[in-house]
Amino acid sequence: MKQSVLPEIGIPKGTFIRLSSAAVLILLLPLAGAAIAGKPLSPYLQFPPRTPDILHAPFSLPVFLGLSVLILAATAPFLHRLVNFRPEGEPRKALRPFPRWGWAGLAAMAFSWLLAWTRLPWMEALQAHTFTPLWLSHIVVVNALSFRRTGECLLLSRTRRFLLLFPASAAFWWCFEYLNRFVGNWYYLEPPGFGAGEYFLFATLPFATVLPAVLSTRELLLSFPRVDGAFCGWRPLSPAHPRAGAAAALLLSCAGLLAVGVVPDVVFPLVWVAPPAILVALPALRGEVHALSGISAGDWRPFAASSLAALACGFFWEMWNFGSLAKWVYAIPYVDALHVFEMPLPGYAGYLPFGVLCAEVGDRLLGGSPEKKTSPLPRQLG
């Protein structure tokens, strides 16, 4: 049976409905939690969408250490696998010349970085708007590196779908800006005089680069035999009752987002964990392919590469933000210490599930709803 497709954008209606359903849950559940807690709802719905001033719990060493141990325990097996994996002795492929448009991207990146971190008088009018050209040039450079290694890249091989990622990414990140109203974990220090419309426009432009950057970086990482081989055939993890597990994950994630509106300081990490869990659980309930499907056959590449890509992008986001005029700063309860740039060190762990979310949303936009099929057998079990 032929799948119905939205003619305007070429996205299967099933994909559109699932993404819309997930968005409704993600947006309404914290608001419902705030209403249950008796909080006024107007601060969460105001425009321009600036984060309200929230008084957070102070730093707690036991919480900081406990969360750090939990993060290390969860990531150590993957780090060990990545570091100790030895790719099979395949002949190294010849690299192509770095394309001219890649060199242009590098020049634009260097120039944008210089303008972002300097305070030149003639640049004053545009000083607050350097983040978008920085990330557009980053996307071009990463695609050029992929093209050099493999002869393909998202920018050239799937141009129409890739361009669709930009408006989708803007809406995607505005959802996180909305969630941040409940937890108040980051704040923007924009120059004075930004009106509502100007704020919305100049925030939307850099937000539009998030999904293209993460997915382009993932494609580049997978071109390296170590990343591709280490997680292609690793440890199969197949639950006995996958649909029951998906239902439990969905219910727990929904409960977690509801709690975000009630006790945000206690459950603030769920802002990063619950949305990808919901996006993965919805197709899993129907027995369809999703970003983590391959894990049942030992294929951890989508999970590992997407998480590493988001973490790599996160490093550059935080680094370029550090010296910029219009920037964000963090106010995170219990663990606000050991900053790397503006971000507390444990906060970087949030980029790992965020990468899975980017993969689940981005892959459906790049290729529509994936067909239900059996995951390929792993090449090597370790």
C-alpha positions, -999 to +999 in steps of 0.1 A: +000+000+000+014+033-011+022+057+018+004+091+018+028+120+013+024+157+020+029+170-016+043+204-005+073+190+013+075+153+004+072+141+040+051+110+047+019+119+066+027+093+092+060+110+100+043+144+102+016+130+125+041+113+148+063+144+150+033+166+157+020+142+183+053+142+201+055+180+199+021+183+215+031+161+244+064+178+249+048+213+249+017+206+269+029+183+297+051+208+315+024+234+312-001+209+327+024+202+355+027+239+362-010+243+363-013+213+387+013+230+410-008+262+410+018+283+392+008+312+370+010+302+334+016+336+318+054+335+322+055+304+301+034+319+273+047+354+270+063+369+239+091+376+233+100+342+246+126+351+272+134+329+301+118+341+334+141+347+364+141+316+385+157+311+419+176+278+418+188+255+445+225+261+455+254+239+446+254+205+463+286+184+463+267+151+469+244+158+440+273+169+418+294+137+426+264+114+423+254+128+389+290+127+378+293+090+388+261+082+370+273+099+338+307+081+339+290+047+345+267+052+315+294+065+291+325+044+302+316+013+281+313+034+250+345+053+256+363+020+263+350+005+231+359+035+210+394+038+224+403+002+223+387-009+190+411-017+163+397-014+127+402-044+105+431-041+080+411-027+051+430-007+025+428+030+032+407+049+007+424+077-012+412+111-001+398+135-026+410+170-029+394+194-004+367+212-025+369+249-032+336+256-016+351+239+016+380+264+015+355+292+012+337+278+042+369+278+062+377+314+053+341+324+062+345+306+095+378+322+104+364+357+095+332+351+114+351+339+145+374+369+144+344+392+142+326+373+170+354+376+195+366+411+187+349+445+194+358+465+163+340+498+161+329+494+125+314+460+134+293+473+163+259+472+144+264+435+135+284+423+165+254+406+180+247+386+149+279+366+142+266+332+155+246+324+123+275+329+098+298+309+122+275+280+121+266+282+084+303+281+076+308+252+101+281+232+083+298+239+049+332+228+062+319+196+078+302+187+046+334+194+026+353+171+050+328+143+044+330+149+006+368+147+008+366+114+027+337+096+009+328+116-023+294+123-008+278+147+017+243+157+028+247+191+013+252+177-023+236+143-023+204+152-005+202+190-011+164+194-011+159+174+021+189+190+037+176+225+031+143+214+047+163+208+079+169+245+084+133+257+090+125+224+108+155+230+131+143+265+140+110+251+152+128+222+168+150+245+190+122+269+198+106+239+216+137+237+238+135+275+244+100+269+256+110+240+279+137+262+293+111+286+306+102+259+331+137+250+343+155+283+336+189+266+329+202+291+304+197+328+298+206+350+269+227+382+274+216+401+243+225+437+237+199+462+249+172+475+225+161+442+210+123+444+204+101+413+203+102+409+165+139+415+163+146+391+191+125+364+175+141+369+140+177+370+151+172+340+175+155+319+148+184+323+124+210+305+145+184+280+158+179+269+121+215+256+120+212+230+149+199+200+130+220+205+099+251+209+120+245+177+141+235+155+112+264+167+090+289+160+118+274+126+124+279+118+087+316+129+090+322+108+121+307+077+104+333+081+076+360+071+101+365+033+104+370+035+141+336+050+148+318+030+121+335-003+131+335+000+169+297+002+171+285-017+141+286-051+157+289-047+194+265-059+221+230-069+209+203-055+233+169-068+226+141-065+252+119-095+256+088-074+251+098-044+230+063-028+228+057-031+265+091-015+270+082+013+246+049+019+264+068+021+298+093+045+283+066+067+269+046+068+302+077+075+323+088+102+299+054+119+299+054+117+337+089+133+338+078+162+316+048+167+338+071+168+368+093+195+350+064+219+355+060+209+392+096+205+406+119+217+378+150+219+400+147+182+409+140+168+374+158+194+351+179+167+333+147+152+319+144+182+296+171+164+276+161+128+282+123+127+280+119+142+244+141+117+227+125+089+247+090+100+235+102+104+199+116+069+199+088+052+219+061+063+195+073+044+164+085+015+187+049+011+199+039+004+163+068-019+156+084+006+132+121+015+127+135+043+148+168+058+157+177+030+181+163+000+162+196-014+153+207-020+189+186-052+190+211-066+164+242-050+180+243-020+157+250+009+180+262+033+153+231+055+151+232+060+189+269+064+193+276+085+162+246+108+168+255+113+205+292+120+196+281+144+169+259+164+192+287+165+218+312+177+192+288+204+181+281+212+217+318+219+223+319+244+194+286+259+204+300+265+239+334+277+227+321+302+202+295+314+226+322+321+253+337+352+236+307+365+218+288+397+226+253+382+224+257+350+244+240+327+269+250+318+304+239+289+326+221+287+360+218+250+368+207+238+402+230+216+424+258+211+398+268+247+388+306+242+391+337+232+370+327+253+340+341+245+306+335+278+288+300+288+303+287+252+307+292+232+340+311+201+331+283+176+339+260+196+316+278+183+285+262+150+292+229+165+280+242+166+245+243+128+243+206+121+244+201+153+225+220+137+196+195+108+195+167+133+193+184+151+164+188+117+147+151+107+152+138+140+139+164+147+113+165+113+097+127+113+092+129+147+075+159+136+054+143+103+042+107+104+053+094+077+076+118+047+074+104+015+061+099-014+085+128-038+079+151-061+097+183-045+109+214-057+091+235-083+108+265-069+126+298-074+109+317-082+141+305-091+176+327-078+204 
